[in-house]
Amino acid sequence: MAVVTAMETYFYFSPAGEVLHVVAYTVLCVLAWWAAFKLHRRGERLPWVLVALCVTLWFAGDAWELFEVHVFGGTPAVGLADAFWLGGYPLLASSLALMARRRAPGRLRGAVVDALTLTVAAGAVSWQFIMKPLAEGFTVAQSAVPLLYPFADVVLLSGALVVALSPGRRTAPTRLVLAGAVWFLAMDLGWNVLPLFLPEDVYGRLGAAMILGNALVVAAGLHPARNELTNPGVAAGTLHPGRIFFLAVALMTAPLLTLISDDKITAVVASAACAMLVIVRFAAAVREQERAQAQLAYQARCDPLTGLANRSVLGDRLARAVPAPDAPVAVLYLDLDGFKEINDRYGHAAGDAVLRTVAGRLSQAVREQDLVARLGGDEFVLLCPGVTAEEAARLAERLISDVAWPVPFEGRYLTVGASIGVATRMSRADEGLLRIADAAMYEAKRLGRGRYVLS
């Protein structure tokens, strides 16, 4: 298609160029629709159907323009072809937005805010240097359609930025789509800038070059790794330096416009919009950081399966469990009986269900100020400040009864027992108390399981 584009650009104002243009565009349309309905599953088709519609509309605009030239001898300044061309931009932008949404479900907030920041800055520049000059000296009706093209470019830019900034892989298909979008934007920019410097027989050849952008986007839909654009991807762990650079440029653009632009209102509005978006992004980043820190703190102190405290938290609490020298403290070391048999017979899912149920029962059996921890495997520890030996013994009896209740799992009932070692002390609790309770638990197992031993 690059070779075809070069040939078509050279022969653009000749019958050979027109024939080549029609043939190439027809092939692209067929490939676009074939890719949408043959290469993509039903749930993934919509973005590619929108791409095919976009390519077809742009081809229809070119075909109608050729029809007008050969039948009516020329084309009006604004006509039906503009409706076809303008109709393709929102379709392509919507396709890009759908791709971004599907490749990063629920994780697009940062990308959308960053894309809007860059789009506002680009829109302000486009208004100052492209849209506003197009509108000067014309009525609203005369300038409405020409103004829609740079506006459509801004819409397309926003869709491309959301894809570029969204999480996920960025191999050949993603690069092809983004290259196509950038190509369209570059061609449209050339249509607005080159007439100031070049004659029409030179800049008019950009109409042939537009087809390469279509080829790039259609090639993405034909690529073997095309599903990366519509399947959930993995979020990047760090913010790319290039993203920070372009956001900084966007933030500087609006204030600079206030210095060089006569249209102060537009520059101020763009500056305010960028500032608000930065505040939103900053607030979201702070909340995300807080959630990440809370998650790390939770993972550092809690067992991931049961949600109980882990050994680290237990050690901290043991070190400060006794508020006064003569205050009692009890440690109950609990090991499940028959848990290995359940794991071996029914699998780890059944074992996990038992552990979660037992953890819930232990938590319900103690007071709010007590601590229930899982040390690993099927071992649990209960730290109960202010509990005497007699009260700890009664608690152990209750726990043996509670743990023995059957656990429902996939239509069957699983049963485990508990061997408990109880250690109490009237002085400061430490790791030694935990070892004493551990030894008492093994004594309970030696005596026949399903019982407690008070050390």
C-alpha positions as CSV (number, residue, x, y, z in Angstrom):
1,M,0.0,0.0,0.0
2,A,2.9,2.3,0.5
3,V,4.1,1.7,-3.0
4,V,0.5,2.1,-4.3
5,T,0.2,5.4,-2.4
6,A,3.4,6.7,-3.9
7,M,2.3,5.7,-7.4
8,E,-1.2,7.2,-6.9
9,T,0.3,10.4,-5.6
10,Y,2.5,10.7,-8.7
11,F,-0.5,10.0,-11.1
12,Y,-3.1,11.7,-8.9
13,F,-4.4,14.2,-11.4
14,S,-4.6,11.7,-14.3
15,P,-7.1,8.9,-15.3
16,A,-4.5,6.3,-14.3
17,G,-4.3,7.8,-10.8
18,E,-8.1,7.8,-10.5
19,V,-8.4,4.2,-11.5
20,L,-5.6,3.2,-9.1
21,H,-7.3,5.1,-6.3
22,V,-10.6,3.4,-6.9
23,V,-9.1,-0.1,-7.1
24,A,-6.9,0.4,-4.0
25,Y,-9.8,1.8,-2.0
26,T,-12.1,-1.1,-3.1
27,V,-9.5,-3.6,-2.0
28,L,-9.1,-1.9,1.4
29,C,-12.9,-1.8,2.0
30,V,-13.2,-5.5,1.2
31,L,-10.3,-6.3,3.5
32,A,-11.7,-4.2,6.3
33,W,-15.1,-5.9,6.2
34,W,-13.6,-9.3,5.8
35,A,-11.4,-8.7,8.9
36,A,-14.4,-7.4,10.9
37,F,-16.6,-10.4,10.2
38,K,-14.2,-13.3,9.6
39,L,-11.1,-12.7,11.8
40,H,-12.8,-11.4,14.9
41,R,-15.2,-13.1,17.3
42,R,-18.7,-11.8,17.7
43,G,-18.0,-9.9,20.9
44,E,-14.9,-8.2,19.5
45,R,-16.3,-7.1,16.1
46,L,-17.8,-3.7,16.9
47,P,-14.6,-1.7,16.9
48,W,-13.5,-3.3,13.6
49,V,-17.0,-2.8,12.1
50,L,-16.7,0.9,12.9
51,V,-13.2,0.9,11.2
52,A,-14.7,-0.7,8.1
53,L,-17.6,1.8,8.1
54,C,-15.1,4.7,8.4
55,V,-13.0,3.4,5.4
56,T,-16.2,2.8,3.4
57,L,-17.5,6.3,4.1
58,W,-14.2,7.9,3.1
59,F,-14.1,5.9,-0.1
60,A,-17.7,7.0,-0.8
61,G,-16.7,10.6,-0.4
62,D,-13.8,10.2,-2.8
63,A,-16.0,8.3,-5.3
64,W,-18.7,10.9,-5.1
65,E,-16.1,13.6,-5.8
66,L,-14.9,11.8,-8.9
67,F,-18.5,11.4,-10.0
68,E,-19.1,15.1,-9.7
69,V,-15.9,15.9,-11.6
70,H,-16.7,13.7,-14.5
71,V,-20.5,14.3,-14.7
72,F,-20.8,17.9,-13.6
73,G,-17.4,19.1,-14.6
74,G,-16.4,20.2,-11.0
75,T,-17.1,19.9,-7.3
76,P,-18.7,22.5,-5.1
77,A,-16.8,24.0,-2.2
78,V,-19.2,22.2,0.2
79,G,-21.1,19.1,-0.9
80,L,-22.2,15.6,-0.2
81,A,-18.6,14.4,-0.2
82,D,-17.9,16.4,2.9
83,A,-20.7,14.5,4.7
84,F,-19.1,11.2,3.9
85,W,-15.6,12.4,4.9
86,L,-16.7,14.1,8.1
87,G,-18.9,11.0,9.0
88,G,-15.8,8.8,9.1
89,Y,-14.0,10.7,11.9
90,P,-16.4,10.0,14.8
91,L,-16.6,6.4,13.7
92,L,-12.9,5.9,13.9
93,A,-12.6,7.9,17.2
94,S,-15.4,5.7,18.6
95,S,-13.6,2.6,17.4
96,L,-10.4,3.7,19.2
97,A,-12.4,4.5,22.4
98,L,-13.9,1.0,22.3
99,M,-10.5,-0.6,21.9
100,A,-9.1,1.3,24.8
101,R,-12.1,0.4,27.0
102,R,-11.8,-3.3,26.2
103,R,-8.1,-3.5,26.6
104,A,-8.2,-1.7,30.0
105,P,-11.7,-2.4,31.5
106,G,-12.1,-0.3,34.7
107,R,-8.6,1.1,34.4
108,L,-9.0,4.0,32.0
109,R,-9.5,6.9,34.4
110,G,-5.9,8.1,34.3
111,A,-5.6,7.6,30.6
112,V,-8.8,9.5,29.9
113,V,-7.8,12.4,32.1
114,D,-4.3,12.6,30.5
115,A,-5.8,12.3,27.0
116,L,-8.3,15.1,27.8
117,T,-5.5,17.3,29.0
118,L,-3.5,16.8,25.8
119,T,-6.6,17.2,23.7
120,V,-7.6,20.5,25.4
121,A,-4.1,21.9,24.7
122,A,-4.2,20.7,21.1
123,G,-7.7,22.1,20.6
124,A,-6.6,25.5,21.9
125,V,-3.7,25.5,19.5
126,S,-5.9,24.3,16.6
127,W,-8.5,27.1,17.4
128,Q,-5.8,29.8,17.5
129,F,-3.9,28.8,14.4
130,I,-6.3,26.8,12.2
131,M,-10.0,27.2,13.1
132,K,-10.0,30.9,13.8
133,P,-8.2,31.9,10.6
134,L,-10.6,29.6,8.6
135,A,-13.6,31.5,10.1
136,E,-12.3,35.0,9.5
137,G,-13.9,36.9,6.6
138,F,-16.7,34.3,6.1
139,T,-20.2,33.9,7.4
140,V,-21.1,31.2,9.9
141,A,-22.7,29.1,7.1
142,Q,-19.7,29.5,4.8
143,S,-17.1,28.5,7.5
144,A,-19.1,25.8,9.3
145,V,-18.1,22.8,7.2
146,P,-14.4,23.8,6.9
147,L,-14.3,24.3,10.7
148,L,-15.6,20.8,11.2
149,Y,-12.5,19.2,9.8
150,P,-10.0,20.5,12.4
151,F,-12.7,19.9,15.1
152,A,-12.9,16.3,13.8
153,D,-9.2,16.0,14.0
154,V,-9.3,17.0,17.7
155,V,-11.9,14.3,18.3
156,L,-9.8,11.7,16.5
157,L,-6.7,12.9,18.4
158,S,-8.6,12.2,21.7
159,G,-9.4,8.7,20.6
160,A,-5.9,8.0,19.6
161,L,-4.5,9.4,22.9
162,V,-6.8,7.2,25.0
163,V,-5.5,4.1,23.1
164,A,-1.9,5.3,23.4
165,L,-2.1,6.0,27.1
166,S,-4.3,3.0,28.1
167,P,-2.7,0.0,29.8
168,G,-1.9,-3.1,27.7
169,R,0.6,-4.4,25.2
170,R,1.9,-2.1,22.4
171,T,3.2,-4.4,19.7
172,A,2.6,-4.1,15.9
173,P,-1.3,-3.9,15.9
174,T,-1.4,-1.0,18.4
175,R,1.4,0.8,16.6
176,L,-0.3,0.3,13.3
177,V,-3.6,1.8,14.6
178,L,-1.8,4.8,16.2
179,A,0.4,5.3,13.1
180,G,-2.8,5.4,11.0
181,A,-4.4,8.0,13.3
182,V,-1.3,10.1,13.3
183,W,-1.1,9.9,9.5
184,F,-4.7,11.2,9.2
185,L,-3.9,14.1,11.5
186,A,-0.7,14.9,9.6
187,M,-2.5,14.9,6.3
188,D,-5.3,17.1,7.6
189,L,-2.7,19.5,9.0
190,G,-1.1,19.6,5.6
191,W,-4.4,20.5,4.0
192,N,-4.7,23.5,6.3
193,V,-1.0,24.7,6.2
194,L,0.4,23.8,2.8
195,P,-2.0,26.0,0.8
196,L,-0.3,29.0,2.4
197,F,3.0,27.9,0.7
198,L,2.3,25.6,-2.2
199,P,0.1,25.6,-5.3
200,E,-2.9,23.3,-5.5
201,D,-1.4,20.8,-7.9
202,V,1.1,20.0,-5.1
203,Y,-0.8,20.0,-1.9
204,G,-3.9,18.5,-3.6
205,R,-2.0,15.2,-3.9
206,L,-2.5,14.7,-0.2
207,G,-5.9,13.3,-1.2
208,A,-4.0,10.3,-2.5
209,A,-1.8,10.0,0.5
210,M,-4.8,9.6,2.8
211,I,-5.3,6.1,1.6
212,L,-2.1,5.0,3.4
213,G,-3.6,5.9,6.8
214,N,-6.6,3.6,6.0
215,A,-4.2,0.8,5.0
216,L,-2.4,1.1,8.3
217,V,-5.6,0.8,10.4
218,V,-6.9,-2.1,8.2
219,A,-3.5,-3.8,8.6
220,A,-3.9,-3.7,12.4
221,G,-7.2,-5.7,12.0
222,L,-5.5,-8.3,9.8
223,H,-2.5,-8.7,12.1
224,P,-2.2,-12.1,13.9
225,A,-1.8,-10.3,17.2
226,R,-4.8,-8.0,16.6
227,N,-6.6,-9.2,19.7
228,E,-4.3,-7.1,21.9
229,L,-6.4,-4.1,20.9
230,T,-9.6,-5.6,22.3
231,N,-8.5,-8.0,25.0
232,P,-7.7,-6.9,28.6
233,G,-4.0,-6.1,29.0
234,V,-1.6,-5.7,31.9
235,A,-1.2,-2.3,33.4
236,A,2.3,-0.8,33.3
237,G,4.0,-0.6,36.7
238,T,5.5,2.8,36.2
239,L,4.5,6.0,34.4
240,H,6.5,6.4,31.1
241,P,8.7,9.4,31.0
242,G,7.4,10.4,27.6
243,R,3.9,10.7,29.1
244,I,5.1,13.1,31.8
245,F,6.9,15.1,29.1
246,F,3.9,15.5,26.9
247,L,1.7,16.4,29.8
248,A,4.1,19.1,30.9
249,V,4.1,20.5,27.3
250,A,0.3,20.4,27.4
251,L,0.2,22.3,30.7
252,M,2.6,25.0,29.3
253,T,0.7,25.4,26.0
254,A,-2.4,27.2,27.4
255,P,-0.5,29.8,29.5
256,L,1.8,30.5,26.5
257,L,-1.3,31.1,24.3
258,T,-2.4,33.8,26.7
259,L,0.9,35.6,26.0
260,I,0.8,35.4,22.2
261,S,-2.9,35.2,21.4
262,D,-5.3,38.0,20.9
263,D,-8.1,35.7,21.9
264,K,-7.6,35.9,25.6
265,I,-10.9,34.2,26.5
266,T,-10.0,31.0,24.7
267,A,-6.6,30.9,26.2
268,V,-8.0,31.5,29.7
269,V,-10.7,28.8,29.3
270,A,-8.1,26.3,28.0
271,S,-5.8,27.1,30.9
272,A,-8.6,26.7,33.4
273,A,-9.7,23.4,31.8
274,C,-6.1,22.1,31.9
275,A,-5.7,23.1,35.5
276,M,-9.0,21.4,36.5
277,L,-7.9,18.2,34.7
278,V,-4.5,18.3,36.5
279,I,-6.3,18.6,39.8
280,V,-8.5,15.6,39.0
281,R,-5.5,13.6,37.9
282,F,-3.5,14.6,41.0
283,A,-6.4,13.7,43.3
284,A,-6.9,10.3,41.5
285,A,-3.1,9.6,41.8
286,V,-3.1,10.4,45.5
287,R,-6.1,8.1,46.1
288,E,-4.5,5.4,44.0
289,Q,-1.3,5.7,46.1
290,E,-3.3,5.6,49.3
291,R,-5.1,2.5,48.2
292,A,-1.8,0.9,47.1
293,Q,-0.2,1.7,50.5
294,A,-3.3,0.3,52.4
295,Q,-3.1,-2.8,50.3
296,L,0.6,-3.3,51.0
297,A,0.0,-2.7,54.7
298,Y,-2.9,-5.2,54.7
299,Q,-0.7,-7.8,52.8
300,A,2.1,-7.3,55.3
301,R,-0.1,-7.9,58.3
302,C,-2.9,-10.2,57.2
303,D,-3.1,-13.7,55.9
304,P,-4.3,-13.5,52.3
305,L,-6.6,-16.6,52.5
306,T,-8.5,-16.0,55.8
307,G,-7.9,-12.3,56.4
308,L,-6.6,-13.1,59.9
309,A,-3.5,-11.6,61.4
310,N,-0.2,-13.2,60.4
311,R,2.8,-14.2,62.5
312,S,4.3,-10.7,62.3
313,V,1.3,-9.1,63.9
314,L,1.1,-11.9,66.5
315,G,4.7,-11.2,67.5
316,D,4.1,-7.5,67.9
317,R,1.0,-8.2,70.1
318,L,2.8,-10.8,72.2
319,A,5.5,-8.3,73.0
320,R,2.9,-5.8,74.4
321,A,0.1,-8.1,75.5
322,V,0.3,-7.5,79.2
323,P,-0.6,-4.0,80.3
324,A,0.4,-4.6,84.0
325,P,2.9,-7.0,85.7
326,D,0.2,-9.0,87.3
327,A,-2.3,-9.1,84.4
328,P,-3.0,-12.5,83.0
329,V,-2.7,-13.5,79.4
330,A,-3.7,-16.7,77.6
331,V,-2.4,-18.2,74.3
332,L,-4.3,-20.9,72.6
333,Y,-2.4,-22.8,69.9
334,L,-4.8,-24.7,67.6
335,D,-4.0,-27.3,65.0
336,L,-6.7,-28.9,62.8
337,D,-7.2,-32.7,63.0
338,G,-8.0,-34.4,59.7
339,F,-7.2,-31.4,57.5
340,K,-4.5,-33.2,55.4
341,E,-7.0,-36.0,54.5
342,I,-9.5,-33.4,53.2
343,N,-6.8,-31.7,51.1
344,D,-5.7,-35.1,49.7
345,R,-9.2,-36.4,49.0
346,Y,-11.0,-33.3,47.8
347,G,-8.3,-30.9,46.7
348,H,-6.9,-27.6,47.9
349,A,-10.2,-25.7,47.1
350,A,-11.9,-27.8,49.8
351,G,-9.0,-27.2,52.2
352,D,-9.2,-23.4,51.6
353,A,-13.0,-23.5,52.3
354,V,-12.4,-25.3,55.6
355,L,-9.7,-22.8,56.6
356,R,-11.9,-19.8,55.8
357,T,-14.8,-21.3,57.7
358,V,-12.7,-22.2,60.8
359,A,-11.2,-18.7,60.7
360,G,-14.6,-17.2,60.9
361,R,-15.7,-19.4,63.7
362,L,-12.6,-18.6,65.8
363,S,-13.1,-14.9,65.2
364,Q,-16.7,-15.1,66.4
365,A,-15.7,-17.0,69.5
366,V,-13.4,-14.4,71.0
367,R,-13.8,-10.8,72.2
368,E,-13.0,-7.7,70.2
369,Q,-9.7,-7.1,72.1
370,D,-8.5,-10.6,71.4
371,L,-6.3,-11.5,68.4
372,V,-6.8,-14.5,66.1
373,A,-3.8,-15.3,63.8
374,R,-3.0,-17.9,61.2
375,L,0.6,-19.0,61.3
376,G,0.4,-21.0,58.1
377,G,-1.1,-24.3,57.0
378,D,-3.8,-25.4,59.5
379,E,-2.3,-23.7,62.5
380,F,-4.0,-20.9,64.4
381,V,-3.2,-18.9,67.5
382,L,-5.5,-17.0,69.7
383,L,-4.0,-14.3,72.0
384,C,-6.4,-13.3,74.8
385,P,-5.1,-10.6,77.2
386,G,-6.7,-10.6,80.6
387,V,-8.0,-14.2,80.4
388,T,-7.2,-16.6,83.2
389,A,-6.3,-20.3,83.0
390,E,-9.9,-21.3,83.9
391,E,-11.4,-19.0,81.3
392,A,-8.9,-20.2,78.6
393,A,-9.9,-23.8,79.3
394,R,-13.6,-23.0,78.8
395,L,-12.8,-21.1,75.6
396,A,-10.7,-24.1,74.4
397,E,-13.7,-26.5,75.0
398,R,-16.0,-24.1,73.1
399,L,-13.5,-23.9,70.2
400,I,-13.3,-27.7,69.9
401,S,-17.1,-27.9,69.7
402,D,-17.3,-25.0,67.1
403,V,-14.6,-26.3,64.9
404,A,-16.1,-29.8,64.8
405,W,-19.3,-28.5,63.1
406,P,-19.4,-29.8,59.4
407,V,-18.3,-27.4,56.7
408,P,-20.5,-27.4,53.5
409,F,-18.6,-27.6,50.3
410,E,-20.0,-28.4,46.8
411,G,-22.9,-30.5,48.0
412,R,-21.0,-32.4,50.7
413,Y,-20.0,-31.8,54.3
414,L,-16.4,-31.8,55.5
415,T,-15.5,-32.4,59.1
416,V,-12.3,-31.5,61.0
417,G,-11.3,-31.5,64.6
418,A,-9.0,-29.4,66.7
419,S,-6.2,-30.1,69.1
420,I,-5.4,-27.1,71.3
421,G,-2.5,-26.2,73.5
422,V,-3.2,-23.6,76.1
423,A,-0.5,-21.5,77.9
424,T,-1.2,-18.8,80.4
425,R,1.1,-16.5,82.3
426,M,0.8,-13.8,84.9
427,S,3.8,-11.8,83.7
428,R,4.9,-10.4,80.4
429,A,3.9,-12.4,77.4
430,D,6.6,-13.2,74.7
431,E,7.6,-15.7,72.1
432,G,8.3,-18.2,74.9
433,L,4.6,-18.3,75.8
434,L,3.9,-19.2,72.2
435,R,6.4,-22.1,72.3
436,I,4.8,-23.4,75.5
437,A,1.3,-23.4,73.9
438,D,2.8,-25.1,70.8
439,A,4.3,-27.9,72.9
440,A,0.9,-28.3,74.7
441,M,-0.9,-28.6,71.4
442,Y,1.5,-31.5,70.4
443,E,0.8,-33.1,73.7
444,A,-3.0,-32.9,73.0
445,K,-2.4,-34.6,69.7
446,R,-0.4,-37.4,71.3
447,L,-3.2,-38.0,73.8
448,G,-5.7,-38.6,71.1
449,R,-6.6,-35.4,69.3
450,G,-9.9,-33.5,69.6
451,R,-8.9,-32.2,73.0
452,Y,-6.9,-29.4,74.7
453,V,-4.0,-29.5,77.1
454,L,-3.5,-26.7,79.6
455,S,0.2,-26.1,80.3
